[in-house]
Amino acid sequence: MLAYSIDHEAAPTASAEPGAALNALLGRTRARILVAVAAGECNTSQLAARTATAMASASAHASVLRASGLIESARNGKSTVHMITPLGLAVMKAS
């Protein structure tokens, strides 16, 4: 028998605002990008729309978060899809 544990904490919504500690750690825009990715997988266009940032800015912030191991990104056709990592969730929980 294979069993999986279930995390009963609700995922943040795409419009959720990061807390003060996360803002201080990452900067306001980058923290908002992380929270938006944590709300659910999204491509760069969706990420920009969720955070009301320019697509180039969303892409640049996603690159930094990816290099830090807080999100993962994968190509899906012409789009890049972003997902939160366990480390990214841990950073959000700790702040």
Helices and strands as residue ranges (DSSP letters): H 20-26, H 28-38, E 42-43, H 44-51, H 55-67, E 71-76, E 79-84, H 86-94
